[in-house]
């Protein structure tokens, strides 16, 4: 294959061809029927089934799990109790937070904190709607939402005893340090309360203001502070750092009780405006129908054809999961809380976003967005740069206006470099290059600023050692190899941004740093290995060994980290001895024993094929590396196995943490038949398509993928044509995709 020449030519070409033709209009298909929000709620997928809209702040869902790893989204499919319905959640993360403003309707009993039980057969979830029957409390619950307002409908068995608990002491994962900081509460009138609720957890500073309005007046209010009922007076307004719970009682009625809950990241006035703008009325069914329509339009960004109902459900559920995070985090009037914890008003056309799981999502989610929603992809890139302007460093895993130090390196630069490479960057590229450079060096000022907070890990000494020695000493700090490899890629990304900005000096400096990965490559084992301060490789060396947050590798081992050089594949292949050696190393990866050694091995190592671990992101590009060998058919075999076995129509159908859409974005792209191995190089590697046909509206019209002779047996590619021309390699450029046209892939049961 002409891989090297092809990639070089595409990298230079970029998006030279401008496409002005509007997409052809496609009739909307009913894709919402194929989405199952319960997929991923079992095993360790950590998704939630509740009601939300695409990229919306309100994510209204039942909280069934409070403690431990499987409480990350507040819900786990194996549970049979519900603590309440809260309005903010995280989709598929490995750490929990949010779970703000929880309500629970109930009848009977005198418990301060009633807990509901339910049967699985009474649960129903579709995009924008969730329903369940609370068996022991005698209430049927239905939930829907707008972007900033949750909408509840409660139908009580006992019309004489209709009560609702507002729990302002509720947090997810309190055993992991998530705690209440303060409560401001006010009774506005006989049907409305409002306040501001502050917590501290993974997001070191989290403030959410709310306005709760009932469709009927309350007839009685019971108030509890730290579990003790206050009967001496009725608080109209209070400030407290205590656990507050309120029980609201309503008059006898056979009618359903409706509740609207508006949120604001700024203040109660913002919550009130959000409710007035988005949900002034009380028509629950209309809001539910609007949500369904909005989701259906979003899901129609890709229309597929397949005779396999499993593939269809997997595909559209995965596409649904890619549209939950990041989410818009500002009020209807444009106000938002910035990374500097100050209130800002968004300029025209700007939207503030939060919940970027960047170490995960730079690999597939953001590249997918550049295809199906390029304007939104650009907006999110701008939000990352705005975060730099407010907080003086690019966000790594921003959550609710808070920095977190979660995961490796400074992955925001990957998202920015890919936007630059695809001519989707908006704004001053010199500012983008500056943001990348300042985020890639050790910042003692910020280390001091964040000292004693959960944001401390935002500033680690990995970058200090990288710039001082050219590598990260394994005997000085954990996870040295993972950081070293990813920083080499991130520095390459900064070089691309700087080059596009015309800053040749900065580009040259960071291009040199992009080769630092070579320092970890052991010529004897051909694996990436920890390097000690004296320059020697760590001994003894066990490539199967893992120790979570303590070894030389992040959430993995040497096998799972020795193939991460996406930006320099040709030189990497030369370093290890050629493409035949790459094929051999990949064969070993996929066929060796799946035994993981180490008493404290990372729980993130799931979905094993040999030592390949699909349940965690560092492995996601590896099957496509066979395209750089003379045996790409081996990659097709691996891809076929992964998509058929690690993605199913069951609650445990995602083999690892969903991670804010990354696991699902990998499936969407791979099922279409291609994947971008290196964000920043606008080239797609062709793999093993699962669909028979796909239509994607793009700038130049429609990009169609037609797969001939596709079947479970025909898993190998016989030939690929782009716009009628046979491809002489298993790659094609993003520029050709966005122009519109047709990619034809003919499948066969016989590999070369």
N, C-alpha and C positions, 0 to 999 in steps of 0.2 A: 504493500500500500504506500501511497504518497502522503503519509500522515504529516511529516515534518513540513514539507513544502506547502501543503494545504493549510495547516494551522497558521503558518507565518503569513501567507497571503490573506487569509481571512482577518487576522489580527490587524493588518495594515488597512484592509478595505473598510472594516467597521460597518458603518451604515451610510456609505457614500451616496447610495441611491435614495433620493427623497421620494416618499410615497404620499401623494395627496388624494388619491381616489378614495371615496368613502366606501365602507363595507356594504355589501349587498344585504338588504334586509331579509332576515330569516324568520319564518313563522315560529312563535314560541311553542316549544314542546312542553309537555307536562312532566318536568323532571323531578319536581318536589316529591312525587309519589315514590321515588326510588331511594329516598334518604331515610336512613334509620339512625336517629340520634343516640340510640342505645349502644351502637357499635363503638367500642373503645371505653365503655364504662366498666367493663370487667377487667380481670387480670391486673396489669399495671398501666393501662392506657390513660387513665386519669382524665377522661373527658366527662362532660356533664350533659344531661339530656334536656335541660330546660329551655325556656323561650328566649330568643334573642333575634336580632336582625343583623345583616352583614356589617361587621366592624363596628358594632354598637356598644356603647358604654354599659347599658343595662343588660345583664345576662341573668335572668330570673330563673332560679332552679332550686329543687329540693336539696337540703343538706341532710344527708344520711350518715355521714362519716365525719367525725370531728378530730380524732386523734390519729397520728401516724402518717406514713408515706402515702397510703391510699386515701387520705383525706385531702389531698392536694387540690382537687376540684370541689370538694365537699360532698361528693357522691360516689358510691360504689355499688355495682349491680347486685352484689351478693347480700346487701343489707335489706332489712325488712322494717326499719323504723325511720321516721322522718322527724327531725328536730324542728324544722320550720322551712320557710321559703325565703331565701335571701337574694339580693339583687345584683351582686357582683361576684364573678368567679373567674378562675383561670382554667384554660383548656389544655389538659395534658401535661402539665408541668410536673417536675419532681420535687417542688417545694410548694407549700400552700400559703395562701394569704387571702385577703378580701373576705367575702361572705358577709357583706354589709347589709344592715337594716333588714332584720329577719322578722317575718310575720308567721303566725300559726293560728288558724281558726279552730275552735273546739267547742264542744258541749259537754257538760257534766264534769264532776270532779272538782277538787279544790287545790290541785297541785299548782304551785307557783310557776313551774316550768313543765307543762304537759308535754308528753312525747307521743307522736302518732305511730300506729302500726298500719301496715298496708299489705295487700297481696299483689304480686307482680302482674297478675292478669288484669288488674284494674288500671295499670299505668298505660298511658298513651303519649307518644311524642312524635311530632312532625316539626319541620322548621317553622319556628315562630309560635309554637303551641305545645303545652304540656298539660296533662290531666292525670289525676289519681284520686282514689277514694281512701279517706282516712277511716279505717274500719272501726277502731276503738273510740274514735271521737265523733263518728256519725256525720262526716262532712265530705261532700264531693268538691274537689278543688280543680279549678281550671286557671291556667296562666297564659298570658300573651304579653306583648310589649311593643313600644316604639323604641327609638334610639336611646331616649333618656328617661323613659317612664315605664315602670312595670304596672301591669293591669291584672288584677285578681278577680275571680268570680267564685264565690263560695255558696254552695247549696246545702243547707242544714237539714238533717233528718228531723230534728226537734225544733220546730219553729219558735218554741217558747224559751229556748236557751241558746242564744247565738252570741258567741264571744270570740274575740280575737286578741292574741297576745302580740305585743310589739316588744321584741327582745333586743335591748340596747347594750347587752353585755356579751353578745354572741361573737365569737371569733373562731376561725378554723385553725387547727394545729396549735392550741395553746401550749401543748407540751414541747413545741419547738420554739417557744419564746414569743409567740404572737399574743399581744395583750392590749387591753383597753387602756387608753390614756385619759380621755375626758369625754363628757357628754354635756351638750347644751340642748335643752328641751323646752318647748313652749306649746301650750294649748292655745291654738289660734281661735277656734270657735268650737261649736258642739259637734263638728264633723271633720275637723282638720287639726293635725299637729305637725310641727316642724322642728328641726334642730340640726346640730352638727355633731358628728360622731368621729372621734379621732382614735386611731390605733397605732401600734408600733409592732412591726414584725419583720418579714422579709423586706417590705417597704418600710424604711426606718421612720418615715413621717407620712402618715396617710390620714387625710381629712376628707370626709364626705358629708355634704349637707343634703337634707332630705325634706320632702313635704309629703305627708300622708293624708289623703282625703277619702273619706268613706261616703258611700252613696246615701247614707242615712245618718241622722244624728245619734250620737252615743247617749245612752240613758244612764250609764254609770261607769265610773273609772276606778279601777283598783291599782294602786301604786306600790311598787316594791323596790327597796334599796338594799342591795346586798342580801336579798332573800327575806327581808323583813317588810311586812305590809305597813304602810303609813296610813292610818285611819284618822289622824287628828286634823289633817287639813288636805286640801286638794292643791297640788302644785300647778300653778298656771305657767310658771317659768322657773327653771332651775339650772344651775351649773354644778356638775359633780364629776369626780373621778371614780365613782362607784358603778357597780353593775346595776343598771336600771331596767326594770320590766314593767310593762303596763298591760292590764287586762281591760279591754273595752267591751261593754255589754250593749246590746241593741234590743229594741222592742220586738215583740212577737210579730212574726211575718212569715208567710210562705214564699216570699220572693227571694231570689238570690241576693246576697250582699256583695256589692262591688267595692273594690279598693284600688285607688291609683296611688303609686309611689314614684315621685319624681326625684331624681338625684342631680346633684351639682358638685363638681370638684372645687367650687369657689365659695358659695354661701347660700343661705336659705332663699335670698331674693332670686338667685340664679335658678334654684330648684322650682320656685313658683313660676318664673318665666318659662322654664322648660315645659312645665305641665300645661300652661296656658297655650303655648305654641304647638305642642305635639299631641295633646290629648285633652281638649276642652270639654268633650262630651263623655257619654257613658255607654256607647254602643260597643260592647265587647266583641260581638261577632264581626262587626265591621273592621275592627282593629286586627282581629285574627285573620280575616280575609286579606287585608292590606299586607300583613306580614307574609302570608303565603305568596301573594303576587310579587312582592319585592324579592323574596327568595327565588321564586321561579325565574324571574328575569336574570338574577345573578347566576343561577345554575345554567342558564342557557348560553353563557359565555363559551361553553363547549357543548356541542351536540354530538352524541356518539350513536353508533349502531352496533349491536352485538346480539347474537342469539342466545347468549349465556346470561341468565338472570342474576347469577352471582356476581359476575363481572360488572353488570350494570349497577347493581346496588352498591358494590364496593366503590365504584367510580364516583357516583354522585354523592355518596356519603363522604368520601374523601374530599371531593371538591367543596362540599359544605363545610367540612372541618378546616379548610384553608381560608375560610372567610369569617372566622370568629376573632382572631387576633392577628396583628395589633388592632386596637380599637380606638375610635375617636374619643378624646378626653377634653371636651370643652363645652361650654354652654351655647345655647342658640344665639346669644348675643355676641359670641366670639370670645368671651372671657375664659381664661384657663389659668391654672396654677403651673408655673414653669419649674424647670429644674433648679432654679434659684429660690424656690418657695415664694416667689412674688406673683401677684396677679398681673397677667398680661392680657391685652386685647389683640386677637389675631388680625393681621392685615388681611385685606380683601384677597380671597382665594386660598388663604392658609388654613389648615386644620391641624390641631395638635393631636398626636397619637401617643399611646403608651402600650405597655406589655409587648415589647420586642424581645423575643427569645433568640437573640441574634446568632449566638454560637450554633444554634440548631438551624435556624431558618435562612441563614445566608446561603445554604447549600441548595435548596430547592424551592422553598416558598417564595422568596423574593424573585428569583429567576422566573418562576411561573407567573407571578404578577406582572412582570414586564411584557409577557405575552398576552394575557387575557385582560389586564387592566393597567396599561402602561401609565395612564395619568395618575392613578392611585399609587403606583410604584414610585413615581416621581415625587408625589406629595409626601410619602413616608420618608424618602431620602431627605427632603427638605426639613422634615420634623427632626431627624437625627442631627442635622447641622444646626438647627435652631436650638436643640438641646445643648450642643457645644457652646453656642453663643451665650446661653443662659448660665451654664454650669462650668465653663472653661475646659471641658473634656467631653469627647463623644460618649454618649451612653453605651453601656455594654449590655445591660438587661434592665432598661428603665421600667419602673412600675409605679404608677400613681404619683407622678412628679418626684419620684425618689430614684436616685442611682442605686443600683445594687452591684456588687462585685462578682456576680455569678458567672462562672465559666471562664474560658481561656481567652487571653489576649484582648484585642480591640477589633472585634468582627464587624463593626459598623462600616469600616473602610471597604469591606468586600461588597456590601450593598451599594455603596457610593461608586466604587470602581466599575461595577456592572452597569449602573445607570450611565456612567460616562462612556463606557464601551458601546452602549446601544443608543447613544445620542438622546438619552432621556433625562440628562442632568439639567436642572433648572437652578439658576443662580450663579454666583461668583465662584468659578472653579479655583481661583487662588485661595478663597476662603475655605473651600473643601480640602485643598491640599494642606493648608495650614492646620485645619482641624485634625486631619489624619496624623500629621507630623507631631503636633503637640500631644496627641493622645497615645503616641507610641514611645514616649520617653518617660523616665521615672520623674514623678512630680512630688517633691518633698513637701511643697506647700499644701497640696491636696491630701497627702498622707496625713499631715497634721490636722487638717480640717476635718477629715473623716475619722480620726482616731476615736475609738470607743464606740463606733457605730457599725451596723451591718454593712455599711458602704465601704468599710476599711479595705476590703479585698479588691476594691476598684483600683487601688494603687498598690501593686506588689513589686517585689524586687526582681522579678523575672526580666522585666524590661531593662532594669539597671545593669544586670549581669550581661544581658545580650549586647548592650552598647559598649560595655567596658571590656569584655573578653571575646565577644563574637559567638559565645555560647552560654548556656545556663548551667552552672556547675550542679551536678546531681547531689553532691554532698552539702550543698548550701540551702536548697529549697526543693520541696516536692514538686512533682509533675513537670520536671525540667524538660523532658523530651517533647511532650505534647506542646508546651508553650513554645519551645524552640522551633518546632516545625510550623506551627500555626503563625508565629510571628514572622517567619520567613515569607509565608504567603501574604500576610497582611502588609508587610513592607513592600512587597511587589505591587500590591493594590495601590498603596500610596504613591509608588513610582508612576503607575499608570495615570493616576489623577494629576500628579504634578506635571507629567509630560503633556497631557491634554491642556493644562493651564499655561503651558509655555515656560514653566520653571525647570529648565534643564539641569541646573545644579542640584536641586532637590531630587529630581527624578534619578539622576545618576547615583546619588548617595544611597537612595533606598533600593535601587536596582542591585547594588552591591550587597546590601543586607539580605536581599531575597535569596542569595546563595548560601546563607548560613546553615541551611538544613544539612549541607554536606558534612558538617562537623559531627553529626550524630550517626552517620551511616558507617556501620562496622563492616569493613571489607571481608571479614571472615564469615560472619553469619548472614550478611546482606540485609540485616535488620537495623532499625533505628534503636540506638542503645544509649543509656545514660553515660555522660562524660563527667569525670571527677575534676575537681579544681586543678589537679596536677596534670590534666590532659589525658589520663588513662581512662579506658572504658570500665564501667562498674563491673566488678566480679564479686561473687559468682553471678552468672547471668542465666535466668530462666524466662524464656519468652512467653510462657503461659502464666506467669505470676502477676497477680493484681492485688493491690491493697488500696482501698478507696481513700483518696485524698492524701495518701502517704507514700505511694511508689513514684516511679519516674513518669508514669502515664496517667492521664485523666480518664477515669471511668473505663479503663481498659488495660491492655498489656502490649507487649512489643509487636505481636502479630497484628493487632488491630490498629497500630499507629505507624507501621513501616511503609505505608503506601500513600502518605499524604504529601505529595509534591505536585499539586495540580497545575501550578503555574510554570513548571519547568520539566515537563515530562520527558522531552528528548534528552536533556542533559542527565536527568535522573536515570533513565534507561542506560545511557552510556556508562554512568558511574557504577551501576550494578553488573555490567557485563553484557548488555545487549537485550534485544527484545525476546530472545529465546529464554534468557535468564528471568526476565519479567514473567513470562508465561509459567516457568517452573515455580517461581515464588508464589504466584497466584494459585497454581494448582495445589501447592502445599497448604496455603492458607485455607482453601475450601475443602480439603480432603483429610487433613490431619485430625487427630483426636480433638474433641470439643471439651476436654478436661480443662478447667480453670484452676490454677493453684493459688493458694493463699487463704488463710483463715478469715481475712477481712476483704475478700474479693468484692469488687463493685457489683452491687445489685443491678446496675444498669446494663450489664453484659447479658443480653437476652437475644433470642432469635439466632441461635448459633447454627452455622453450617461449617463444620470444621472449627476454625477460630474466627471466621467471619461472623460479626455480631450485628444483625440488621436492626435489632432493637435499640441501637444507639448510633448517633449520627456519624461518627468518624468512619464507619464502614460504608456509608451510603453510595460512594462513587466507585467502589472497588470492582464490582462486576463489569463495569464499563471499561475498566483498564485493559481488558482483553482486546479492545479495539486497537490498542497499540502493539498487539502481537499478531502473529500469523494464524491465530486460532480464535477469532472473535465468536465463533459458534459456541465456545465454552462459556462465554459471558451470557449468551442467549439461554443456555441451559440453567445457569444460576438465576437469571432474572425470572424465568418461567417458574422455577421452584419457589422463589421468594414471593412472587405475586399470588401464587396459588395456595401457599401454605401459611404465610405470615400475615395475610389479609383475608379475613373471612367475614361472613354476614352475621356473626355472633357477637354478643357483648364483649367477649375476650378476643375479638377479631383484629386488634392491633397489638403487635408482639412486644411493644415497649411503650414508654411514655410518648404520647402524641406530640408533645413539645410545640404547642401553639401552631400546629398545622404542618410541621416539617415531615412527619411520617406520612401524612396524607398527600402532601405535595409530591413526595417521591413517587407515590403510587400513581398519581394523576399523570405525571410526565412519563413515567415508565410504561404505563398502560397505553399511552399514546404512541410509544415506540421510540422515544428519544430522551436525552438527559444532558444537562450542561455540567460537565465535569469540573470546569473551572469558571466560576463567576468572575467576570472581568475579561475573559476571552469569549466573545460572542459566537460560540460554535457549539452545536449539539452533536452528541454521539448517538448513533442509531443502535437500538437494542433489540428487544423482542416485544412488539406490540401485542396487546391483548384484545383491543377493539377491532372491529371489521372496517369501520369508517368513522371519521371525526371531522367536524366542521368548526373552525375557530374564526370568528370575525376579527380581522386585523386592519391595520391602517390602509392597506392596499386592496381590500375586498374581503375575501375569505381564503383561509389556508385550509386545504382539505388533505386528509390522510386517508388513503385507500389501501386496505390490506387484502391481498388476494390469497386464496387458499389457506386462510387462517383456521387453525383447529388446535386442540391440545397436542395432537401428534406433530403437526407442522409448526415446530417452534423455531426453526432456523430460517434465516433470511437467504433467499436465493438471489434476489436482485432488488435494487432500489433505484427509482427514477425520480428526479426532481424536475417538474414541468416537462416531462417527456424525455429528458436526457439522463442516461444511465450514469449514476455516481460511480466514480472510480475509487472512492474511499467510503468509510462508514461514518462520515461527518458531513454536516451541512451548516451554513451560516445563518445566524439570526436575521441578517439583512434580507435573505431570500424568503424567510418565513413571513416577515411583516409586509413584504410586497404582495403577499397573497400568491396562490398557485396551488399545485398539487404535488404531494409526496406519495408515490406509489411504492408499496413494499410487497414483493411476492415471497410467500413463505413455502417451505418444503420440509419434508420429514427427514431428509438426508443432509447431514452436515458435510462440508467439503472434506 
